[in-house]
């Protein structure tokens, strides 16, 4: 306690406060630059390792351990540009193009109109037996996936989504990605889940819906082209045969509570007979 009091007594409070605030601002700016990419989680992990390592080196009093931490820190700094090369390029392009580093990334008012549009779209696609996959972005950015498709940047609209997924149109084969209340891109390529599924009849569309949610916190909606069944996936789990009421409940849970979509006992509807694509 005496040592802590001695350290605090050495602070020049106005200057120290500004110093700490600037460091905090730098770290916040770096995280904001990486916002919208999957690399932000990796960056946070690296920052935690650096912080813990620095504290351990300063207070452990162990010479060899301190040398190891400092040497490892140099190696991490050298490796960072290689590890984050795609994210650094996108971040710098974003900074130079828009200058909106500290703008809000999500509208806090996610209205019932957006949910109604999505429910209407999925139910109409189901009745028409038109296959579709819609991915709703949450905190983890999906910019890498949107770049595989065709940029749309339009408000969520049932008629537009029906047109996109209509068989024979250039954009129907692929996923639509929605960020907040905007359709960001269509015809996007999603990663397929690599783990074995209990129902081997699930096709590529469902495997893509599960795959994109395994490494992100996105919610994906799937309409089966063969049966018209509506499914939803999150956290690598798939809920199937959703009616209009259950689909609305899933969307409300996603937009309002941000809580876990499925419980620990497995996704609702798991184990039912599946449909192939």
MIDOSE-1310 file (N, C-alpha, C; in nm, 2 decimals, decimal comma, always signed):
residues 277
xxxx	+0,08/-0,12/+0,00/+0,00/+0,00/+0,00/+0,09/+0,12/+0,00; +0,20/+0,12/+0,08/+0,29/+0,24/+0,08/+0,35/+0,26/-0,06; +0,38/+0,15/-0,13/+0,44/+0,16/-0,26/+0,35/+0,23/-0,36; +0,22/+0,18/-0,35/+0,12/+0,24/-0,44/+0,10/+0,39/-0,41
xxxx	+0,10/+0,43/-0,28/+0,09/+0,57/-0,24/+0,21/+0,65/-0,29; +0,33/+0,59/-0,29/+0,44/+0,66/-0,34/+0,44/+0,68/-0,49; +0,39/+0,58/-0,56/+0,38/+0,59/-0,70/+0,28/+0,70/-0,74; +0,16/+0,70/-0,67/+0,06/+0,80/-0,70/+0,10/+0,94/-0,67
xxxx	+0,19/+0,95/-0,56/+0,24/+1,09/-0,53/+0,33/+1,15/-0,63; +0,39/+1,06/-0,71/+0,48/+1,11/-0,82/+0,41/+1,16/-0,94; +0,28/+1,13/-0,95/+0,20/+1,17/-1,07/+0,19/+1,32/-1,07; +0,21/+1,38/-1,19/+0,17/+1,52/-1,22/+0,03/+1,50/-1,28
xxxx	-0,07/+1,52/-1,20/-0,21/+1,48/-1,24/-0,26/+1,54/-1,37; -0,25/+1,67/-1,39/-0,30/+1,72/-1,52/-0,22/+1,65/-1,64; -0,09/+1,65/-1,63/-0,01/+1,59/-1,75/-0,03/+1,44/-1,76; -0,03/+1,37/-1,64/-0,05/+1,23/-1,64/-0,19/+1,19/-1,70
xxxx	-0,29/+1,27/-1,66/-0,42/+1,24/-1,71/-0,43/+1,26/-1,87; -0,37/+1,36/-1,92/-0,36/+1,38/-2,06/-0,28/+1,27/-2,13; -0,17/+1,23/-2,06/-0,09/+1,12/-2,12/-0,17/+0,99/-2,13; -0,24/+0,95/-2,02/-0,33/+0,83/-2,02/-0,44/+0,84/-2,13
xxxx	-0,50/+0,96/-2,13/-0,61/+0,98/-2,23/-0,56/+0,97/-2,37; -0,44/+1,02/-2,40/-0,39/+1,00/-2,54/-0,36/+0,86/-2,57; -0,30/+0,79/-2,48/-0,28/+0,64/-2,50/-0,41/+0,57/-2,52; -0,51/+0,60/-2,44/-0,64/+0,53/-2,46/-0,70/+0,57/-2,59
xxxx	-0,68/+0,69/-2,63/-0,74/+0,74/-2,76/-0,67/+0,66/-2,88; -0,54/+0,64/-2,87/-0,47/+0,57/-2,97/-0,52/+0,43/-2,98; -0,53/+0,36/-2,87/-0,58/+0,22/-2,87/-0,73/+0,22/-2,93; -0,81/+0,31/-2,88/-0,95/+0,31/-2,93/-0,95/+0,34/-3,08
xxxx	-0,87/+0,43/-3,13/-0,86/+0,46/-3,27/-0,82/+0,33/-3,35; -0,72/+0,26/-3,30/-0,68/+0,14/-3,37/-0,79/+0,03/-3,38; -0,86/+0,02/-3,27/-0,97/-0,08/-3,27/-1,08/-0,03/-3,37; -1,11/+0,10/-3,37/-1,21/+0,15/-3,46/-1,17/+0,14/-3,61
xxxx	-1,04/+0,15/-3,64/-0,99/+0,12/-3,77/-1,02/-0,02/-3,82; -1,01/-0,11/-3,72/-1,03/-0,25/-3,76/-1,17/-0,30/-3,74; -1,26/-0,20/-3,70/-1,40/-0,24/-3,69/-1,46/-0,28/-3,82; -1,54/-0,38/-3,82/-1,60/-0,42/-3,95/-1,52/-0,54/-4,01
xxxx	-1,42/-0,59/-3,95/-1,34/-0,70/-4,00/-1,33/-0,81/-3,89; -1,31/-0,93/-3,94/-1,30/-1,04/-3,84/-1,17/-1,04/-3,77; -1,07/-0,95/-3,81/-0,94/-0,94/-3,75/-0,95/-0,87/-3,62; -1,06/-0,80/-3,59/-1,07/-0,72/-3,47/-1,05/-0,81/-3,34
xxxx	-1,11/-0,93/-3,34/-1,09/-1,02/-3,23/-0,95/-1,06/-3,21; -0,88/-1,09/-3,32/-0,74/-1,12/-3,31/-0,66/-1,01/-3,26; -0,69/-0,89/-3,30/-0,62/-0,77/-3,25/-0,64/-0,75/-3,10; -0,76/-0,77/-3,06/-0,79/-0,75/-2,91/-0,71/-0,86/-2,83
xxxx	-0,70/-0,98/-2,88/-0,62/-1,08/-2,82/-0,47/-1,04/-2,81; -0,42/-0,99/-2,92/-0,28/-0,94/-2,92/-0,26/-0,83/-2,82; -0,35/-0,74/-2,81/-0,34/-0,63/-2,71/-0,34/-0,68/-2,57; -0,43/-0,77/-2,54/-0,44/-0,83/-2,41/-0,31/-0,90/-2,37
xxxx	-0,25/-0,97/-2,47/-0,12/-1,04/-2,44/-0,01/-0,94/-2,41; -0,01/-0,83/-2,49/+0,10/-0,73/-2,47/+0,08/-0,67/-2,33; -0,04/-0,63/-2,30/-0,07/-0,57/-2,17/-0,03/-0,66/-2,05; -0,07/-0,78/-2,06/-0,04/-0,88/-1,95/+0,11/-0,90/-1,94
xxxx	+0,17/-0,92/-2,06/+0,31/-0,94/-2,06/+0,39/-0,82/-2,00; +0,35/-0,70/-2,04/+0,42/-0,58/-1,98/+0,40/-0,57/-1,83; +0,28/-0,60/-1,78/+0,26/-0,59/-1,64/+0,34/-0,70/-1,56; +0,35/-0,82/-1,62/+0,42/-0,93/-1,56/+0,57/-0,90/-1,56
xxxx	+0,62/-0,84/-1,67/+0,76/-0,81/-1,68/+0,80/-0,70/-1,58; +0,71/-0,60/-1,56/+0,75/-0,49/-1,47/+0,74/-0,53/-1,32; +0,65/-0,62/-1,28/+0,63/-0,65/-1,14/+0,67/-0,79/-1,10; +0,72/-0,87/-1,19/+0,76/-1,01/-1,15/+0,90/-1,01/-1,08
xxxx	+0,99/-0,92/-1,13/+1,12/-0,92/-1,08/+1,21/-1,04/-1,12; +1,16/-1,11/-1,22/+1,23/-1,23/-1,28/+1,31/-1,19/-1,40; +1,44/-1,20/-1,40/+1,52/-1,15/-1,51/+1,50/-1,23/-1,64; +1,50/-1,36/-1,63/+1,49/-1,44/-1,75/+1,35/-1,42/-1,81
xxxx	+1,25/-1,42/-1,73/+1,11/-1,40/-1,77/+1,09/-1,27/-1,84; +1,15/-1,16/-1,78/+1,14/-1,03/-1,83/+1,20/-1,02/-1,97; +1,32/-1,09/-1,98/+1,39/-1,09/-2,11/+1,30/-1,16/-2,22; +1,24/-1,27/-2,18/+1,15/-1,34/-2,27/+1,03/-1,26/-2,32
xxxx	+0,97/-1,19/-2,22/+0,86/-1,11/-2,26/+0,90/-0,99/-2,35; +1,01/-0,93/-2,32/+1,05/-0,82/-2,41/+1,09/-0,87/-2,54; +1,16/-0,98/-2,55/+1,20/-1,03/-2,68/+1,07/-1,08/-2,76; +0,98/-1,14/-2,69/+0,86/-1,17/-2,76/+0,78/-1,06/-2,81
xxxx	+0,78/-0,95/-2,73/+0,71/-0,83/-2,78/+0,77/-0,77/-2,91; +0,90/-0,78/-2,92/+0,96/-0,73/-3,05/+0,92/-0,82/-3,16; +0,91/-0,95/-3,14/+0,87/-1,04/-3,24/+0,72/-1,02/-3,28; +0,64/-0,99/-3,18/+0,50/-0,96/-3,21/+0,49/-0,83/-3,30
xxxx	+0,56/-0,73/-3,27/+0,56/-0,61/-3,34/+0,60/-0,63/-3,49; +0,70/-0,71/-3,51/+0,74/-0,74/-3,64/+0,64/-0,83/-3,72; +0,57/-0,91/-3,65/+0,47/-1,00/-3,71/+0,34/-0,93/-3,74; +0,30/-0,83/-3,66/+0,17/-0,76/-3,68/+0,14/-0,72/-3,82
xxxx	+0,23/-0,65/-3,89/+0,20/-0,61/-4,03/+0,17/-0,73/-4,12; +0,23/-0,84/-4,09/+0,21/-0,96/-4,18/+0,07/-1,02/-4,14; +0,05/-1,03/-4,01/-0,08/-1,09/-3,97/-0,20/-1,01/-4,01; -0,19/-0,88/-4,00/-0,30/-0,79/-4,03/-0,29/-0,72/-4,16
xxxx	-0,22/-0,77/-4,25/-0,20/-0,70/-4,38/-0,34/-0,67/-4,45; -0,43/-0,76/-4,46/-0,56/-0,73/-4,53/-0,64/-0,62/-4,45; -0,64/-0,64/-4,31/-0,71/-0,54/-4,23/-0,65/-0,41/-4,23; -0,51/-0,40/-4,23/-0,44/-0,27/-4,24/-0,47/-0,20/-4,37
xxxx	-0,47/-0,27/-4,48/-0,50/-0,21/-4,61/-0,64/-0,15/-4,61; -0,74/-0,23/-4,56/-0,88/-0,19/-4,56/-0,90/-0,07/-4,47; -0,83/-0,08/-4,35/-0,85/+0,03/-4,25/-0,79/+0,16/-4,31; -0,67/+0,16/-4,37/-0,61/+0,28/-4,42/-0,70/+0,33/-4,54
xxxx	-0,75/+0,24/-4,62/-0,84/+0,29/-4,73/-0,96/+0,36/-4,67; -1,02/+0,30/-4,57/-1,14/+0,35/-4,50/-1,11/+0,49/-4,44; -0,99/+0,50/-4,38/-0,96/+0,63/-4,31/-0,94/+0,74/-4,42; -0,87/+0,70/-4,53/-0,84/+0,80/-4,63/-0,96/+0,84/-4,71
xxxx	-1,06/+0,74/-4,73/-1,17/+0,77/-4,81/-1,28/+0,84/-4,75; -1,31/+0,81/-4,62/-1,43/+0,87/-4,56/-1,40/+0,96/-4,44; -1,29/+0,94/-4,37/-1,26/+1,02/-4,26/-1,36/+1,01/-4,14; -1,44/+0,90/-4,14/-1,54/+0,88/-4,04/-1,50/+0,78/-3,94
xxxx	-1,38/+0,80/-3,88/-1,32/+0,70/-3,79/-1,40/+0,69/-3,67; -1,46/+0,79/-3,62/-1,53/+0,79/-3,49/-1,68/+0,80/-3,51; -1,73/+0,76/-3,63/-1,87/+0,76/-3,65/-1,93/+0,64/-3,59; -2,06/+0,64/-3,56/-2,13/+0,53/-3,50/-2,14/+0,42/-3,61
xxxx	-2,13/+0,29/-3,56/-2,13/+0,18/-3,65/-2,27/+0,12/-3,66; -2,35/+0,15/-3,56/-2,48/+0,08/-3,56/-2,59/+0,18/-3,51; -2,70/+0,18/-3,59/-2,82/+0,26/-3,55/-2,88/+0,19/-3,43; -2,90/+0,27/-3,32/-2,96/+0,21/-3,20/-3,11/+0,18/-3,21
xxxx	-3,18/+0,24/-3,31/-3,32/+0,22/-3,33/-3,34/+0,12/-3,44; -3,34/-0,01/-3,41/-3,37/-0,11/-3,50/-3,52/-0,14/-3,49; -3,59/-0,08/-3,59/-3,74/-0,08/-3,58/-3,81/-0,21/-3,62; -3,93/-0,22/-3,58/-4,01/-0,34/-3,62/-4,03/-0,35/-3,77
xxxx	-4,02/-0,23/-3,84/-4,04/-0,23/-3,98/-3,94/-0,32/-4,05; -3,81/-0,32/-4,00/-3,71/-0,40/-4,06/-3,74/-0,55/-4,04; -3,78/-0,59/-3,91/-3,82/-0,72/-3,88/-3,93/-0,77/-3,97; -4,03/-0,68/-3,99/-4,15/-0,71/-4,07/-4,11/-0,74/-4,21
xxxx	-4,02/-0,66/-4,27/-3,97/-0,68/-4,40/-3,90/-0,81/-4,42; -3,82/-0,85/-4,32/-3,75/-0,98/-4,33/-3,84/-1,09/-4,32; -3,94/-1,09/-4,22/-4,04/-1,19/-4,21/-4,12/-1,21/-4,34; -4,16/-1,09/-4,39/-4,24/-1,10/-4,51/-4,16/-1,16/-4,63
xxxx	-4,04/-1,12/-4,64/-3,95/-1,18/-4,74/-3,94/-1,33/-4,73; -3,91/-1,37/-4,61/-3,88/-1,52/-4,60/-4,01/-1,60/-4,62; -4,12/-1,55/-4,57/-4,25/-1,62/-4,59/-4,29/-1,63/-4,73; -4,27/-1,52/-4,81/-4,31/-1,52/-4,95/-4,21/-1,60/-5,03
xxxx	-4,08/-1,60/-4,99/-3,99/-1,69/-5,06/-4,02/-1,84/-5,03; -4,07/-1,86/-4,91/-4,11/-2,00/-4,87/-4,23/-2,05/-4,96; -4,33/-1,96/-4,97/-4,45/-2,00/-5,05/-4,41/-2,02/-5,20; -4,32/-1,94/-5,25/-4,28/-1,95/-5,39/-4,18/-2,06/-5,41
xxxx	-4,13/-2,12/-5,31/-4,02/-2,22/-5,32/-3,90/-2,16/-5,39; -3,86/-2,05/-5,35/-3,74/-1,98/-5,40/-3,63/-1,99/-5,29; -3,52/-2,06/-5,33/-3,41/-2,07/-5,23/-3,34/-1,94/-5,21; -3,30/-1,92/-5,08/-3,24/-1,79/-5,04/-3,15/-1,81/-4,92
xxxx	-3,05/-1,72/-4,90/-2,98/-1,71/-4,78/-2,95/-1,57/-4,75; -2,99/-1,52/-4,63/-2,97/-1,38/-4,59/-2,89/-1,38/-4,46; -2,78/-1,30/-4,46/-2,70/-1,29/-4,34/-2,71/-1,16/-4,28; -2,74/-1,15/-4,15/-2,76/-1,03/-4,08/-2,63/-1,00/-3,99
xxxx	-2,56/-0,90/-4,02/-2,43/-0,87/-3,95/-2,46/-0,82/-3,81; -2,38/-0,86/-3,71/-2,39/-0,81/-3,58/-2,26/-0,73/-3,55; -2,19/-0,76/-3,44/-2,07/-0,69/-3,40/-1,95/-0,72/-3,49; -1,94/-0,85/-3,52/-1,83/-0,89/-3,60/-1,86/-0,85/-3,75
xxxx	-1,76/-0,78/-3,80/-1,78/-0,73/-3,94/-1,77/-0,84/-4,04; -1,84/-0,82/-4,15/-1,84/-0,92/-4,26/-1,79/-0,86/-4,39; -1,70/-0,76/-4,38/-1,66/-0,69/-4,50/-1,58/-0,78/-4,59; -1,51/-0,88/-4,54/-1,44/-0,97/-4,63/-1,54/-1,05/-4,72
xxxx	-1,65/-1,08/-4,66/-1,75/-1,16/-4,73/-1,83/-1,07/-4,83; -1,86/-0,95/-4,79/-1,93/-0,86/-4,89/-1,84/-0,83/-5,01; -1,71/-0,83/-5,00/-1,63/-0,80/-5,11/-1,63/-0,92/-5,21; -1,68/-1,03/-5,18/-1,69/-1,14/-5,27/-1,82/-1,13/-5,36
xxxx	-1,91/-1,04/-5,32/-2,03/-1,03/-5,40/-2,04/-0,90/-5,47; -2,16/-0,86/-5,50/-2,19/-0,73/-5,58/-2,25/-0,63/-5,48; -2,19/-0,52/-5,47/-2,24/-0,42/-5,38/-2,37/-0,36/-5,42; -2,46/-0,35/-5,32/-2,60/-0,30/-5,34/-2,62/-0,17/-5,28
xxxx	-2,60/-0,17/-5,14/-2,62/-0,04/-5,06/-2,76/+0,01/-5,08; -2,86/-0,06/-5,04/-3,00/-0,02/-5,05/-3,08/-0,06/-4,93; -3,19/+0,01/-4,90/-3,27/-0,02/-4,79/-3,33/-0,16/-4,80; -3,35/-0,22/-4,69/-3,41/-0,36/-4,69/-3,55/-0,34/-4,73
xxxx	-3,58/-0,42/-4,84/-3,71/-0,41/-4,90/-3,75/-0,55/-4,95; -3,88/-0,59/-4,93/-3,92/-0,72/-4,96/-3,91/-0,74/-5,11; -3,96/-0,65/-5,19/-3,97/-0,66/-5,33/-3,83/-0,67/-5,39; -3,73/-0,59/-5,34/-3,60/-0,60/-5,39/-3,53/-0,73/-5,36
xxxx	-3,55/-0,79/-5,24/-3,50/-0,92/-5,20/-3,56/-1,03/-5,29; -3,69/-1,02/-5,31/-3,75/-1,12/-5,40/-3,70/-1,12/-5,54; -3,67/-1,00/-5,59/-3,61/-0,98/-5,72/-3,47/-1,04/-5,72; -3,39/-1,02/-5,62/-3,25/-1,07/-5,61/-3,25/-1,22/-5,61
xxxx	-3,34/-1,28/-5,54/-3,34/-1,43/-5,53/-3,43/-1,50/-5,63; -3,48/-1,42/-5,72/-3,57/-1,49/-5,83/-3,48/-1,57/-5,92; -3,51/-1,70/-5,94/-3,43/-1,79/-6,02/-3,40/-1,73/-6,16; -3,28/-1,73/-6,20/-3,24/-1,68/-6,33/-3,18/-1,54/-6,33
xxxx	-3,20/-1,47/-6,22/-3,14/-1,34/-6,21/-2,99/-1,35/-6,18; -2,91/-1,26/-6,22/-2,76/-1,27/-6,20/-2,72/-1,28/-6,06; -2,80/-1,23/-5,96/-2,75/-1,23/-5,82/-2,82/-1,33/-5,74; -2,90/-1,42/-5,79/-2,98/-1,51/-5,71/-2,89/-1,62/-5,64
xxxx	-2,78/-1,65/-5,70/-2,69/-1,76/-5,65/-2,59/-1,70/-5,56; -2,62/-1,70/-5,43/-2,53/-1,65/-5,33/-2,61/-1,59/-5,22; -2,54/-1,53/-5,12/-2,60/-1,47/-5,00/-2,61/-1,32/-5,01; -2,72/-1,27/-4,95/-2,74/-1,13/-4,93/-2,69/-1,10/-4,79
xxxx	-2,61/-0,99/-4,77/-2,56/-0,95/-4,64/-2,62/-0,82/-4,61; -2,68/-0,81/-4,49/-2,75/-0,69/-4,44/-2,68/-0,64/-4,32; -2,65/-0,51/-4,32/-2,58/-0,44/-4,21/-2,68/-0,33/-4,16; -2,72/-0,34/-4,04/-2,83/-0,25/-3,98/-2,95/-0,27/-4,07
xxxx	-3,00/-0,16/-4,13/-3,12/-0,16/-4,22/-3,08/-0,15/-4,36; -2,96/-0,19/-4,40/-2,92/-0,17/-4,54/-2,87/-0,30/-4,60; -2,91/-0,33/-4,72/-2,86/-0,44/-4,80/-2,72/-0,40/-4,85; -2,62/-0,46/-4,80/-2,48/-0,42/-4,83/-2,44/-0,48/-4,97
xxxx	-2,46/-0,61/-4,98/-2,42/-0,68/-5,10/-2,50/-0,80/-5,13; -2,50/-0,85/-5,25/-2,57/-0,97/-5,29/-2,47/-1,06/-5,36; -2,52/-1,19/-5,38/-2,44/-1,29/-5,45/-2,30/-1,31/-5,38; -2,30/-1,31/-5,25/-2,18/-1,32/-5,17/-2,15/-1,47/-5,15
xxxx	-2,02/-1,50/-5,14/-1,97/-1,64/-5,12/-1,94/-1,66/-4,97; -2,00/-1,76/-4,91/-1,99/-1,78/-4,77/-1,90/-1,91/-4,74; -1,83/-1,91/-4,63/-1,76/-2,03/-4,60/-1,85/-2,14/-4,55; -1,82/-2,27/-4,59/-1,90/-2,38/-4,56/-1,85/-2,44/-4,43
xxxx	-1,94/-2,49/-4,34/-1,90/-2,55/-4,22/-1,82/-2,68/-4,26; -1,71/-2,70/-4,18/-1,63/-2,82/-4,21/-1,66/-2,94/-4,11; -1,74/-2,91/-4,01/-1,77/-3,02/-3,92/-1,89/-3,11/-3,97; -1,88/-3,23/-3,93/-1,99/-3,32/-3,98/-2,12/-3,29/-3,91
xxxx	-2,23/-3,29/-3,99/-2,36/-3,26/-3,94/-2,44/-3,39/-3,91; -2,53/-3,38/-3,81/-2,61/-3,50/-3,78/-2,70/-3,54/-3,89; -2,75/-3,44/-3,97/-2,84/-3,46/-4,08/-2,76/-3,44/-4,21; -2,72/-3,55/-4,27/-2,64/-3,55/-4,39/-2,72/-3,50/-4,52
xxxx	-2,85/-3,48/-4,50/-2,93/-3,44/-4,62/-2,92/-3,28/-4,63; -2,87/-3,22/-4,54/-2,86/-3,07/-4,55/-2,76/-3,03/-4,66; -2,81/-2,94/-4,75/-2,73/-2,91/-4,86/-2,63/-2,79/-4,84; -2,58/-2,75/-4,95/-2,47/-2,64/-4,95/-2,53/-2,51/-4,89
xxxx	-2,65/-2,48/-4,92/-2,70/-2,35/-4,86/-2,71/-2,35/-4,71; -2,75/-2,46/-4,65/-2,76/-2,47/-4,51/-2,62/-2,48/-4,45; -2,53/-2,55/-4,52/-2,39/-2,56/-4,47/-2,32/-2,42/-4,47; -2,35/-2,34/-4,57/-2,30/-2,20/-4,57/-2,36/-2,12/-4,46
xxxx	-2,49/-2,14/-4,44/-2,55/-2,06/-4,33/-2,49/-2,09/-4,19; -2,46/-2,22/-4,17/-2,39/-2,26/-4,05/-2,25/-2,21/-4,04; -2,18/-2,22/-4,15/-2,04/-2,19/-4,16/-2,01/-2,04/-4,13; -2,09/-1,95/-4,18/-2,07/-1,81/-4,16/-2,09/-1,77/-4,01
xxxx	-2,17/-1,85/-3,94/-2,20/-1,82/-3,80/-2,11/-1,88/-3,70; -2,02/-1,97/-3,75/-1,92/-2,04/-3,66/-1,81/-1,95/-3,61; -1,77/-1,85/-3,70/-1,66/-1,76/-3,66/-1,71/-1,62/-3,64; -1,84/-1,59/-3,65/-1,89/-1,46/-3,64/-2,01/-1,47/-3,55
xxxx	-2,07/-1,35/-3,51/-2,19/-1,35/-3,43/-2,31/-1,31/-3,52; -2,30/-1,34/-3,65/-2,40/-1,31/-3,74/-2,52/-1,40/-3,73; -2,64/-1,36/-3,78/-2,75/-1,45/-3,79/-2,78/-1,47/-3,93; -2,80/-1,60/-3,97/-2,83/-1,63/-4,11/-2,96/-1,69/-4,13
xxxx	-3,04/-1,65/-4,23/-3,17/-1,70/-4,25/-3,17/-1,78/-4,39; -3,22/-1,90/-4,39/-3,22/-1,98/-4,51/-3,36/-2,03/-4,54; -3,39/-2,02/-4,67/-3,51/-2,07/-4,73/-3,48/-2,19/-4,82; -3,53/-2,30/-4,80/-3,51/-2,42/-4,89/-3,58/-2,41/-5,02
xxxx	-3,50/-2,43/-5,13/-3,56/-2,42/-5,26/-3,65/-2,54/-5,28; -3,62/-2,65/-5,22/-3,69/-2,78/-5,25/-3,82/-2,79/-5,17; -3,82/-2,75/-5,04/-3,93/-2,77/-4,96/-4,00/-2,64/-4,91; -3,93/-2,52/-4,93/-3,98/-2,40/-4,88/-3,96/-2,38/-4,73
xxxx	-3,89/-2,47/-4,66/-3,87/-2,46/-4,52/-3,78/-2,34/-4,48; -3,81/-2,27/-4,37/-3,73/-2,16/-4,33/-3,65/-2,20/-4,21; -3,52/-2,17/-4,21/-3,43/-2,21/-4,10/-3,35/-2,08/-4,06; -3,29/-2,09/-3,94/-3,21/-1,98/-3,89/-3,09/-2,04/-3,83
xxxx	-2,97/-1,98/-3,85/-2,85/-2,03/-3,79/-2,78/-1,92/-3,71; -2,72/-1,95/-3,60/-2,64/-1,86/-3,52/-2,55/-1,94/-3,43; -2,42/-1,89/-3,41/-2,33/-1,96/-3,32/-2,30/-2,11/-3,37; -2,31/-2,13/-3,50/-2,29/-2,26/-3,55/-2,40/-2,36/-3,53
xxxx	-2,52/-2,31/-3,49/-2,63/-2,40/-3,46/-2,75/-2,36/-3,55; -2,83/-2,46/-3,59/-2,93/-2,44/-3,69/-3,07/-2,47/-3,63; -3,16/-2,38/-3,64/-3,30/-2,40/-3,60/-3,38/-2,41/-3,73; -3,46/-2,51/-3,74/-3,53/-2,54/-3,87/-3,68/-2,54/-3,86
xxxx	-3,74/-2,54/-3,97/-3,89/-2,54/-3,99/-3,95/-2,43/-3,90; -3,91/-2,31/-3,93/-3,96/-2,19/-3,85/-4,09/-2,14/-3,92; -4,19/-2,12/-3,85/-4,31/-2,05/-3,90/-4,29/-1,90/-3,89; -4,39/-1,83/-3,93/-4,38/-1,68/-3,92/-4,36/-1,63/-3,78
xxxx	-4,44/-1,69/-3,69/-4,43/-1,64/-3,55/-4,29/-1,67/-3,49; -4,24/-1,79/-3,51/-4,11/-1,83/-3,46/-4,00/-1,75/-3,52; -4,01/-1,72/-3,65/-3,91/-1,64/-3,72/-3,91/-1,50/-3,67; -4,02/-1,44/-3,64/-4,03/-1,31/-3,59/-3,96/-1,31/-3,45
xxxx	-3,99/-1,41/-3,37/-3,93/-1,42/-3,24/-3,78/-1,43/-3,24; -3,72/-1,51/-3,34/-3,58/-1,52/-3,36/-3,52/-1,38/-3,39; -3,58/-1,31/-3,48/-3,53/-1,18/-3,53/-3,54/-1,08/-3,41; -3,65/-1,08/-3,34/-3,66/-0,99/-3,22/-3,55/-1,02/-3,12
xxxx	-3,52/-1,14/-3,10/-3,42/-1,18/-3,00/-3,28/-1,13/-3,05; -3,26/-1,14/-3,18/-3,13/-1,10/-3,24/-3,11/-0,95/-3,23; -3,21/-0,87/-3,26/-3,20/-0,73/-3,27/-3,21/-0,66/-3,13; -3,29/-0,72/-3,04/-3,32/-0,65/-2,91/-3,23/-0,70/-2,80
xxxx	-3,22/-0,82/-2,77/-3,15/-0,87/-2,66/-3,01/-0,90/-2,68; -2,97/-0,92/-2,81/-2,83/-0,96/-2,84/-2,79/-1,08/-2,76; -2,88/-1,16/-2,70/-2,85/-1,27/-2,63/-2,83/-1,39/-2,71; -2,79/-1,51/-2,65/-2,77/-1,63/-2,72/-2,90/-1,68/-2,78
xxxx	-2,89/-1,71/-2,91/-3,01/-1,75/-2,98/-3,06/-1,89/-2,94; -2,97/-1,98/-2,92/-3,01/-2,11/-2,89/-2,95/-2,15/-2,75; -3,02/-2,24/-2,68/-2,98/-2,28/-2,55/-2,87/-2,39/-2,56; -2,83/-2,43/-2,44/-2,72/-2,53/-2,43/-2,77/-2,66/-2,48
xxxx	-2,90/-2,69/-2,48/-2,94/-2,82/-2,52/-2,95/-2,84/-2,67; -2,90/-2,74/-2,75/-2,90/-2,76/-2,89/-3,01/-2,67/-2,95; -3,00/-2,65/-3,08/-3,10/-2,56/-3,15/-3,24/-2,62/-3,16; -3,33/-2,53/-3,16/-3,47/-2,57/-3,17/-3,49/-2,64/-3,30
xxxx	-3,55/-2,75/-3,31/-3,58/-2,82/-3,43/-3,47/-2,91/-3,47; -3,36/-2,92/-3,40/-3,25/-3,01/-3,43/-3,30/-3,16/-3,42; -3,26/-3,24/-3,51/-3,29/-3,38/-3,50/-3,42/-3,41/-3,59; -3,48/-3,31/-3,64/-3,59/-3,33/-3,73/-3,54/-3,38/-3,87
xxxx	-3,63/-3,44/-3,94/-3,58/-3,48/-4,07/-3,55/-3,36/-4,16; -3,44/-3,37/-4,22/-3,39/-3,25/-4,30/-3,43/-3,25/-4,44; -3,40/-3,14/-4,51/-3,43/-3,13/-4,65/-3,30/-3,11/-4,73; -3,29/-3,17/-4,84/-3,17/-3,15/-4,92/-3,19/-3,04/-5,02
x	-3,08/-2,98/-5,06/-3,08/-2,87/-5,16/-3,04/-2,91/-5,29
